Amino acid sequence: MTIIIEKTGINQLLEKLQTEFGAEKIAPLLIASQKWEQRYPGATDSEWSKAMILETLSIIDETATYWTFVAARIYLQDVYVRQEQNRGVQVYTDFAENVTRLVEKGLYTPVLTSKYSFEELKALGSLIDPERDKLFTYIGLKTLVDRYVAVDFNKQSVELPQERWLVIAMTLMQNETANRLGKVAESYWAMSNLYMTVATPTLSNAGKPHGQLSSCFIDTVDDSLQGIYDSNTDIANLSKYGGGIGVYMGKVRSRGSSIRGFKGASSGVLPWIKQLNNTAVSVDQLGQRQGAIAVYLDVFHKDIFTFMDLKLNNGDDRLRAHDVFTGVCLPDLFMEQIEVRGEWHLFDPHEVRTVMGYSLEDYYDETKGAGSFREKYEECVNHPELSKETVPAIDIMKRIMRSQLETGVPFMFYRDEVNRANPNKHEGMIYSSNLCTEIMQNMSATQFESVTLEDDVVVTRSKPGDFVVCNLSSINLGRAVPADVLERLIKVQVRMLDNVIDLNKIPVVQAQRTNARYRGIGLGTFGWHHLLALKNIQWESDEAVDYADTLYEKIAYLTISSSMEIAKEKGSYPLFEGSDWQTGNYFESRGYDSKAWNELRNDVATNGMRNGYLMAVAPNSSTSVIAGSTASIDPVFKPFYHEEKKDYKLPVIAPDLDHNTYDVYRRSAYIVDQRWSVKQNAARQRHIDQAISFNLYVPNTIRASVLLELHVQAWKSGMKTTYYTRSTATEIEECEWCHS
């Protein structure tokens, strides 16, 4: 459909831009527009918008970053014109009518009109503040409109940006009984001001008839043929609806293990990982993107060397799985053996179960330097009937680092620290993490029991395991902290996350069960570098480390308090009794002993907790772009650079970049000393019950000893995971630390 915009429409837009930004500031655009108008009279609205946006983007540099907002206004005008032509009314004046219309067309879920009356829809529509559309940068607005607003069956948008926020708020608060419209208003306030973002699946699917709301899942694969194939089916079903998957393979027998007593029959974990690789490629989420699967294996598993090489670009391709990500699970004892250059022993988990009567992966060291894992490990090492492979521990670490510099993985999962800090250790074990290394929740394998024919129906019976679900949202530190809204924000944010648990329609029953048992959520943050820049705090400083400690303690306090308050209203999660929350060990082990913390500790013991798991810092790469801030707790890639697109260059600008913030942003990802990044994350990790998606940024020329020291520092400082090792071949002049 060709939309013709009157010349007066263009002039009105330019007048608005002059009023908002000043004629002098946008003079280059005014001149370019006049020339373009003379050259192409009668152009369509889309052609005008594209030409002016491209002109605007070409002007942006480090000294004139406001042009990204000018480009956003031009693009917004195009969005408005299209919606006005489609609806026949001025934008943001027909919310109730549009919701009703889209429900009838099957583009919105019928819940929106069955749970909310037309009068309520009218009242909610009055909450919309069109001025908040002006908070978007160009790339933020374009990302939201291109990927997340509701579209019709021809993929044409039928929803405006502020309507997306309000529909999400309505969806998540639909079952609230007390002051429901007030809670919707609070949720809309939080999202529309860009103080927070919901997870990508919630952002994309809330209010629509299809798709689930959770970000990712973690499965534990049982060591049986039925268990392996059942897991693959579950993973395919979750991937179909947009979930990222973490898969723990540590219970699956190694290559050369016995099957039904026949020695040397097993092919190990490799063929099953290749099967998962094919699932990731073939179940491609309606053609939008491939599935995303991370596979974890213990460093004491006999197949660890094959596993380390899965993603390498050379060697036998039959031994590769290029489309999955890998993570290695590391006990303290292994890291200690690296330091002393000691031996390490590899075992077949099936043989350990058969000979020893227990599973080595089911244990961890309860205290630093002592515990049941190393006791069981030594028993296995010394047992005469148990076969093992013995290698220098440093050789495994070399293979890990080689793979990291070539492929970015494996992720590192420090299993002892994770389980020591687990607030629900009374109910289980954490074997591995998720696709993004920030989720730490109890896991167990689903075990197949029988298949019977009952009344001409095939009935499969299995003992359900804990299949972890990640329900995520994140605070925009760069906006919420300067606005001093954390207390108000976190209350509504925890409630929104808690409601996701009850609203979600997960296509795997054991995941539904685990979600209900623990009611785990993951409240996280992004915009850390943005916040440091606004406060003029250098990344490589004790001030940044201390600020991380102080800020995340405050966030932890408010998050725990909010969950406790909801528990008073709606009840605790079912497994609260005996948890570290209930006993107070959670607070004691983290050194929380101030008056405020002690009062909260007593309140939690008395009133319970709504959620068994609370905080996790995710990568937030796309949602931080929408919110106009920096990703997660990462430093910016550069203060200013261009991304190459198909037919133009897109400028990427650090948020609020100016002469005041440039010096903090100047020390960007591949320049900052990563040892300071580790210190910061160790400080914030103490306050986060789960974990952090923490990337290491290094040149590929980094000395092996320096990269090893980084890993050892991360482990010793109490970090639970590290995410990608992001290496670059670009020469980095200021990287003194990486060769020291």
JONORTA-V523395 format. One line per field, one symbol per residue. ss: DSSP state (A for helix, B for strand, O for the rest). phi: phi as a letter, one per 40 degrees, with the letter a starting at -180 (. if undefined). burial: + if it has 16 or more other ideal C-beta (glycine too) atoms within 10 Angstrom, else -. Layout:
ss=???
phi=???
burial=???
This chain:
ss=OOOBOOAAAAAAAAAAAAAAAOOOOOAAAAAAAAAAAAAOOOOBAAAAAAAAAAAAAAAOOOOOOOAAAAAAAAAAAAAAAAAAAAAOOOOOOOAAAAAAAAAAOOOOOOAAAAOOOAAAAAAAAOOOOAAAAAAOOAAAAAAAAAAOOOBOOOOOBOOOAAAAAAAAAAAAOOOOOOOAAAAAAAAAAAAAOOOBBBOAAAAAAOOOOOOOOOOBBBBBOOOOAAAAAAAAAAAAAAAAOOOBBBBBOOOOOOBOOOBOOBOOOOBOOAAAAAAAAAAAAAOOOOOOOOOOBBBBBBOOBOOAAAAAOOOOOOOOAAAOOOOOBBBBBBOAAAAAAAAOOOBBBBBOAAAAAAAAOOOAAAOOOOBOOBOAAAAAAAAAAAOOOOOOBBBBAAAAAAAAAAAAAAAOOOBBBBAAAAAAOOOOAAAOBOOOOOOOOOOOOOBOOOBBBBBBBBOOBBBBBBBOOOOBBBOBBBBBAAAAOOOOOAAAAAAAAAAAAAAAAAAOOOOOAAAAAAAAAAOOOBBBBBOAAAAAAAOOOOOOOAAAAAAAAAAAAAAAAAAAAAAAAAAAAAOOOOOOOOOAAAAOAAAAAOOOOOAAAAAAAAAAAAAOOOOOOOBOBOOOAAAAAAOOOOOOOOOOOOOBBBBBOOOOBBBBBOOOOOOOOAAAAAOOOOOOOAAAAAAAAAAAAOOOOOOBOOOBBBBOOOOAAAAAAAAAAAAAOOOOBBOOBBBBOOOOOOOOAAAO
phi=.cbcbcdcccccccccccccbgdccbddcccccccccccbcgccdcccdccccccccccdacbbccccccccccccdcccdccccccgbccgbbdccccdcccccgcbccdccccbccccccccccccbdccccccccccccccccbbccbcccgccbacdcccccccdcccbcbcccfcccccccccdccccgcabccdccdcbdgccbgcbccaabbbcccacccccccccccccccdbgccbbbcbccccccgccbfgccgcccgcdccccccdccccccbffgcaccbbbbbaccccccccccccdbccbgcccbbacbbbbabcbcddcccccccfccbbbbccccdccccgabcccbaccbcgaicccccccdccccccbcabbbcdcccccccccccccbgbccbbccccdcccccbccbibbcabbcbgbcbadbaccbcbabbbbfgbcbbbbccccbcbbbbaaccdcbccccfbdccccdccccdcccddcccbccbcccdccdccbfcbbcbaagccdcdcccfbcdcaccccccdccccccccdccccccccccccbhccdbccgcccccgcdcccbgcbcdcccccdcccccbgbcbcbbbabccfcccccccgbccfbccccacaabccbdbabbcbbccfcaccbdcccdccdcbccccccccdcccccdcbcbabcbcbbacccdcdcccccccccccccgccabccccbbcccbccccccbc
burial=----+----+--++--++--+----+--+--++--++-----+-+--++++++-+++--+----+++++++++++++++++++---+---++-+++-+++-++---+++-+++--+---++-+++-++---++-+++++++++++--++++-----++++++++++++++++++-----+--++++++++++++++++++++++++++--+++++++++++++---++-+++-+++-+++++++++++++++++-++--------+-+++-+++-++-++--+-------++++++++++++++-+++++++-------++-+++++++++++++-++-----++++++++++-++--+++++++-----+-++-++--+-----+-+----++-++-+++-+++++++++++++++++++++++-++++++++++++++++++++++-------------+-++++++++++++++++++---++-++++++++++++++-++-+-+-++++++-++++++++++++++++++--+++++--++-+++-+++-+++++++++++++----++-++--++++---++--+-+----+--++-+++-++++++++++++++-+++++++++++++++++++----------+++++++---+--++++++++++++++++++++++++++++++++++++--+----++-+++-+++-++++++++-+-------+-++--
